[in-house]
């Protein structure tokens, strides 16, 4: 009986470790999942990259202007049937992982196969950018996502 419980514990731990999302980038510091999006600017920029599945979600955030600013990146699970656009506060979903980039703007996440929204926000004067990606473990693509944040007009 004890051996059976040990096997069940190991299976549960393995399932948790392989299905959970986590930050892989040392420069992107994990923040609480309750951290709110920094809604700013006057529009939401949407970039749909789901037609080019990736094995790992990684990339770099720049600007606006010279260099980088700390950027909050929240990762939300998406269903293929979900509409791309959602007004601020319209989504009641909780992110599966969130981090704030460092000076180099880099980020990387280990995510289970599926579709995700990477919501990037900085401050009151910068538009929120959402990047939609599809993770597929069989994908050969390892391209980095490059996002340039835009000042609200």
N, C-alpha and C positions, 0 to 999 in steps of 0.2 A: 504494500500500500504506500509506503514512504517513497519507494522508487517511482511509482506512478505519479505521486504529487510532485516529485522533483522534475519529471519529464514535462508535466503540465506547466510548472513554473518556467522552465527553460523555453518552452514553446511560446508562452505568453510574453516573456521578455523579448524573444526574437521577433515576434509579431509587432510589438511596440517599437522596437528599434528600426525595423525595416519599413514601417508604415508611417512613422512620424516625420514631420518636417522640421528641419533645423538649418541654422545659418552655417555656412562653410567658410565664409570670409572672416579673417581675423580683424579686418578694418571695419566691418559692419557689426556694431555692438547690439546685441539682442536687447529688446525693450519689452515691457509687459504687453500682452495681447489686448489689454484694455486701453492702450494708447490710442487717442482719437486722431483721425486724419486731420491734417493742417489745411483745411479748406481755405483757398486763397484765389487771387486773380479773379477773373470773371467767366472762365470756362474750364471745361475738362478736356484735356487732349487725350485721344484714344488711338492706340497703335495695336492693330490686330496681327499677331505673328503666328496664329494657330495653324496656318497652312504649311508651316515649316517646323515640324516637331523637333524638340531637342531632348537630349539625354539628361543634361544638367542645366539648370537655370543660373546663369551668371552674366555679369556685365558691369557697366560703369555709368554713373550719372554725372553730368556736367552742368555747369552754369546755374542760373543765367549769368551772362557776363563772363568776366575773367575767373578762371579756376573753378572750384567746386564749393558748395555749401553743404552742411550736414543735411541729409535728405532722409526722411522717414519712409521706409519701404514696408508696406503691409502686403502679405500674400493671402488672397482669398480663393477658396475652391469655387470653380464655376461649373455649371452644367452647360452642355452644348445648346440647350434651349433658352438659356438666360439671355435677355437683351443686353447689348453692350453698354448702353448708357443707363445710368441710374443717377438721379439727382442726389445732392448731398443729403445725408440722413435717411435716404430711401432704403438703403440696405441694412437689414438687421443682422447680417452675417458677421461672424467673428473671424478675424484672420487666423490662419493656422500657424503663422510665424510672422514676426515683425522685427526690424532692426533699424538703426540709424547709421548711415554711412560716415566714414571718417573723411579726412582731407582728400584722400585719393578717389573717393566716390565709388569704390568698387563694392560689389556684393556677389554672393553666391549662395544658393539654397539647394539642399537635397530634398526633393519632393517625390512623392509616389506618382505613378502614372496617372494622368488626368489633365484637365484644363484648369488654368489659374488666371487670376487677375493680379498683377503686380501694381499696386497703387502707390505712387510716389508723390510726396508732398513736402514743401519746405516752410513757407510762411505766408502771411496775408497778401503779399503782392505777387506771388508766383502761382501760375496755373497748376492744378493737380494733373498729373499724367498717369494714365492707366495703360499698362501693356498686357495684352492677353496672349498667353503662351499655352502650348500643349506639350506635356512631358510624356515621352515614349522611350522606355528602356531599350527598345530595339533600334532607335534612331542612331544614325551615324554622325549627325550634326553636333558640332561643339561650338557653334558660333556664339559670340558674346552679344548681348543686347546693349546697345548704346543709346542712352536717352539724354537729350539736351533739354533742360527745363526752360520754360518760356515765361517771361514777365507778362502779367495780365495787362490787357489794353484798355 
